[in-house]
Amino acid sequence: MAILVTGSAGFIGYHVCQRLLQRQEQVIGIDNLNDYYDVRLKQARLEQIQTYSNFQFYHSDITNRANLQTIVERHSNINRIVHLAAQAGVRYSLINPYVYAETNVLGHLTLLELCRKLPIQHLVYASSSSVYGANHKLPFSVQDPVEQPISLYAATKRSCELMSYTYSHLFKIPITGLRFFTVYGPWGRPDMSAFIFTKSILKDEKIPVFNHGDMRRNFTYVDDIVQGIIACLDRFSDKNQKINNLRSLAEETTVPHRLYNIGNNRSESLMDFIQTLEKIIGKKAKIHFEPMQPGDVKETIADISESTRDFEFLPKTNIEEGLKHFVTWYRSFYGI
Ligand SMILES: NC(=O)c1ccc[n+]([C@@H]2O[C@H](COP(=O)([O-])OP(=O)(O)OC[C@H]3O[C@@H](n4cnc5c(N)ncnc54)[C@H](O)[C@@H]3O)[C@@H](O)[C@H]2O)c1
């Protein structure tokens, strides 16, 4: 059997593929290698996973239905999908809104249509903590109302959740949406805080700190997120003799669509995050305080009780350890 991973050259996709390949799964990766950020970083990640003989890569856009059809015909043993390809980033959705609708909405629909035609046992897709918008109730729970997204990115991620519910209801496809909370770690995204801060400290450049530093995040180390994604994907695997066929489970359940938060259960202040980086790098940051950015939220805290209960998700890595791994990777990758 094979697992299709979309966004396989992306930050989280690369790590998911690594982990699946190490446990000898056959992995089919798709990515359009777009230039939202440095394509060389995407290619370098890809080079690492292309060393595995059980990995096959397709340079394709997920909205290209004909390409997707060819891929699944060629790999008729695909039975699970980890769908991570997306236009990420809250701030960029103010600049290039159409790409969010194309990739996140149309792309997600393309994947759902694929699942409708194939005997897919489980589709796990990435949603985001941004769907909680400006909710005041903390921690954020999957039971909370999320009908007021404050960025287009969040609105498209919420659309993915709604469309998934519909497909799951209509066609009994087992689908799980995971709301990720600020992921960081080696091979990370250049538009995210760990990367921007490390780069600026090392180059003696000013760090833009929004909302005058008054922000808190559930910074989550990438290995913990990957462990959660794969545990969720496996939840009804062959290990559980009673329910090794998700389709039959789906018939018993009215709508086999579930949503979970996966994020750190500890929230850190942005200023503590920067001070930890300063300590690790051994240099002071040049901080430039700026007002809150439109679409951004002040604080995120994940209620992970349901993901802990259902697939034993429990993040282990604290920010000191996680940031050390990140800085070590950054320095070696960029030779600084
Ligand atoms: N990193 C985080 O903190 C975070 C937080 C919440 C949600 N997420 C979600 O997790 C997923 C992975 O995020 P990431 O941080 O790895 O981002 P990323 O940008 O590094 O990875 C996404 C990958 O998808 C590819 N892609 C984009 N559009 C595509 C298309 N139309 N067709 C094919 N490939 C396409 C990109 O080239 C990229 O390699 C995304 O769905 C993102 O929205 C991430």
The ligand as a Tripos MOL2 file, in Angstrom:
@<TRIPOS>MOLECULE
LIG
   44    48     1     0     0
SMALL
NO_CHARGES

@<TRIPOS>ATOM
      1 N1          3.9090   25.7660    9.5600 N.am      1 LIG1
      2 C1          2.9130   26.1350   10.3820 C.2       1 LIG1
      3 O1          3.1290   26.7110   11.4700 O.2       1 LIG1
      4 C2          1.4810   25.8510   10.0050 C.ar      1 LIG1
      5 C3          0.4690   26.2730   10.9010 C.ar      1 LIG1
      6 C4         -0.8570   26.0070   10.5550 C.ar      1 LIG1
      7 C5         -1.1750   25.3210    9.3990 C.ar      1 LIG1
      8 N2         -0.1650   24.9330    8.5460 N.ar      1 LIG1
      9 C6         -0.5450   24.2040    7.3350 C.3       1 LIG1
     10 O2          0.2840   23.0670    7.2100 O.3       1 LIG1
     11 C7          0.5230   22.7660    5.8440 C.3       1 LIG1
     12 C8          2.0050   22.6780    5.5660 C.3       1 LIG1
     13 O3          2.5860   23.9390    5.9000 O.3       1 LIG1
     14 P1          4.1330   24.2280    5.7770 P.3       1 LIG1
     15 O4          4.4990   25.1030    6.9180 O.co2     1 LIG1
     16 O5          4.8720   22.9640    5.5340 O.co2     1 LIG1
     17 O6          4.1400   25.1450    4.4660 O.3       1 LIG1
     18 P2          5.0610   25.0840    3.1560 P.3       1 LIG1
     19 O7          4.6960   26.2930    2.3640 O.co2     1 LIG1
     20 O8          6.4780   24.8960    3.5400 O.co2     1 LIG1
     21 O9          4.5490   23.7750    2.4340 O.3       1 LIG1
     22 C9          3.4800   23.7430    1.5150 C.3       1 LIG1
     23 C10         3.9810   23.0790    0.2420 C.3       1 LIG1
     24 O10         2.8790   22.9980   -0.6450 O.3       1 LIG1
     25 C11         3.3280   23.3110   -1.9520 C.3       1 LIG1
     26 N3          2.2020   23.8370   -2.7060 N.ar      1 LIG1
     27 C12         1.5760   25.0490   -2.5540 C.ar      1 LIG1
     28 N4          0.6010   25.1860   -3.4580 N.ar      1 LIG1
     29 C13         0.5740   24.0380   -4.1840 C.ar      1 LIG1
     30 C14        -0.2170   23.5750   -5.2630 C.ar      1 LIG1
     31 N5         -1.1950   24.3420   -5.7820 N.pl3     1 LIG1
     32 N6          0.0400   22.3570   -5.7920 N.ar      1 LIG1
     33 C15         1.0350   21.5900   -5.2810 C.ar      1 LIG1
     34 N7          1.8310   21.9720   -4.2610 N.ar      1 LIG1
     35 C16         1.5940   23.1760   -3.7200 C.ar      1 LIG1
     36 C17         4.4090   24.3700   -1.7510 C.3       1 LIG1
     37 O11         5.3200   24.4110   -2.8420 O.3       1 LIG1
     38 C18         5.0760   23.8960   -0.4570 C.3       1 LIG1
     39 O12         6.2040   23.1010   -0.7200 O.3       1 LIG1
     40 C19        -0.2140   23.8460    5.0560 C.3       1 LIG1
     41 O13        -1.4790   23.3570    4.7030 O.3       1 LIG1
     42 C20        -0.3480   24.9810    6.0460 C.3       1 LIG1
     43 O14        -1.4360   25.8010    5.7400 O.3       1 LIG1
     44 C21         1.1420   25.1880    8.8300 C.ar      1 LIG1
@<TRIPOS>BOND
     1     1     2 1
     2     2     3 2
     3     2     4 1
     4     4     5 ar
     5     4    44 ar
     6     5     6 ar
     7     6     7 ar
     8     7     8 ar
     9     8     9 1
    10     8    44 ar
    11     9    10 1
    12     9    42 1
    13    10    11 1
    14    11    12 1
    15    11    40 1
    16    12    13 1
    17    13    14 1
    18    14    15 2
    19    14    16 1
    20    14    17 1
    21    17    18 1
    22    18    19 2
    23    18    20 1
    24    18    21 1
    25    21    22 1
    26    22    23 1
    27    23    24 1
    28    23    38 1
    29    24    25 1
    30    25    26 1
    31    25    36 1
    32    26    27 ar
    33    26    35 ar
    34    27    28 ar
    35    28    29 ar
    36    29    30 ar
    37    29    35 ar
    38    30    31 1
    39    30    32 ar
    40    32    33 ar
    41    33    34 ar
    42    34    35 ar
    43    36    37 1
    44    36    38 1
    45    38    39 1
    46    40    41 1
    47    40    42 1
    48    42    43 1
@<TRIPOS>SUBSTRUCTURE
     1 LIG1         1 GROUP 0 **** ****
